[in-house]
Amino acid sequence: MRATLKKKIIEVCDRKIESKGAGVGLSFYAFFANKNDDPELLMEAAQWWIMDNKLDHFEKATKIKAMVEALR
């Protein structure tokens, strides 16, 4: 996973956790705007989320953040 995507995921997870608490769930779509302005990055996130890790549609932000931080 490229560094820019890792950074984006961690930032979004931090924002969601701060605003809604540690139990907040999210999908990989949370890392993107409602328009498809970077399809390659979206597919990279989808590949990691769905194919590589077999995650459910919604997962806890704390879990996703920890998984991405472990990639560093």
ChimeraX attribute file (.defattr): number of C-alpha atoms within 10 A of each C-alpha:
attribute: neighborCount
match mode: 1-to-1
recipient: residues
	/A:1	13
	/A:2	9
	/A:3	10
	/A:4	9
	/A:5	16
	/A:6	16
	/A:7	14
	/A:8	13
	/A:9	22
	/A:10	20
	/A:11	14
	/A:12	17
	/A:13	25
	/A:14	16
	/A:15	13
	/A:16	19
	/A:17	17
	/A:18	11
	/A:19	10
	/A:20	10
	/A:21	13
	/A:22	15
	/A:23	13
	/A:24	16
	/A:25	19
	/A:26	19
	/A:27	16
	/A:28	20
	/A:29	13
	/A:30	13
	/A:31	18
	/A:32	17
	/A:33	9
	/A:34	8
	/A:35	7
	/A:36	10
	/A:37	10
	/A:38	10
	/A:39	11
	/A:40	10
	/A:41	17
	/A:42	16
	/A:43	12
	/A:44	13
	/A:45	22
	/A:46	17
	/A:47	15
	/A:48	14
	/A:49	18
	/A:50	13
	/A:51	10
	/A:52	10
	/A:53	11
	/A:54	10
	/A:55	15
	/A:56	11
	/A:57	12
	/A:58	12
	/A:59	16
	/A:60	16
	/A:61	24
	/A:62	19
	/A:63	14
	/A:64	20
	/A:65	18
	/A:66	12
	/A:67	13
	/A:68	15
	/A:69	13
	/A:70	8
	/A:71	9
	/A:72	8
